[in-house]
Amino acid sequence: MVKKLGFSLLIVSALSLLTALTIPFIVHSGGKMTGWITGLLILSEATFWTGGILLGKEVAKKYRSYLNPRNWKRKKNESAPSNNSATLKDDQ
């Protein structure tokens, strides 16, 4: 139940950030626009950190590894290095 609430809060955070980006195209008066954007950014930060606290350190580490560019091309079963140098020497 806590994990579902944490993920829901992270989704709400992302949606409020996306909504804040669309406000300048919807609201045309300066005062209202700044108020809406400020409110959405505060909501986004509050829901993000609350969701992160509820999910815990382990979930944050797991998703941080997904966002690390060094892990993007690495396969799961890539524990032993491939022997490409031997095939290159045979071809020459």
N, C-alpha and C positions, 0 to 999 in steps of 0.2 A: 504494500500500500504506500509506503514511504517513497519507494523508487518511482512509482507511477506519478505521485505528486511532484517529485523532483523533476522528472522528465517533462511533466506538464508545465511546470514553471519555466523551464528552459525554452520550451516551445512558445510560451506566452512572451518571453523575453525577445525571442527572435522576431515574432510577429509585430511586437510593438516597435522594434527598431525599423523594420520594413515599412511600417505605417508612418513613422516619423520622416522617412525619406519621401513619402508621397504627399505630405501635408502642404508643401509649397505649391503643388499643382492643384490643390483643392481649395484651400483658404487663401483669400487674396488680401486681407488686411494685415498689416504688420504686427499689430498687438496680439491679435488672435493667433497668428501663425507662431510667434515666439512662445506664447503660452502653451499651445498644443504640443509643440516640439519639445519644450522643456519638460512638460508633464509626462510625455511618452518616454523620454530618455530616463527620467527618474524611475518610472515604472519598470522600464527594461532593466536597469541596473539592480533595482531591489529584487525583482523576480529572478534574475540571473544568479545573484549571490545567495539568495535563499534556496534556490534549487541546487546550487553547488554544495551548500552546507548539508542539505538533506541527502544528497547522493553520496557524499563522502569522498575521501582521498583516493580510494581504489578506482572508482569510476572515472575520476578526473585523470588519473594516470593512464588509464586504458584509452580514453579518447584523445589525450595529448599525444600518445604514440601514433594514433591514426593521423594526426595533423602534422607529424614530423616528416618533412620531405625525404629524409634518408630512408624511410620505411616504405615509400610509395611503390618502388619497383622491386622490392625484395619479396620473394615468395616465401610461403610458410615453411616449406620443406628444404629451404636453402641453408642447411647447416654445414655441409661439406663443400669446399670450393671445387668448381668444375675444372677439369683437366684439358683446357683449350690449348695450352701451350704445346702439348704432345701432338695434337692433330695439326697444328700449324707447322711444326717441324717436319712431319711426314709429308706434307703437301709441297714443301720446298725441295 
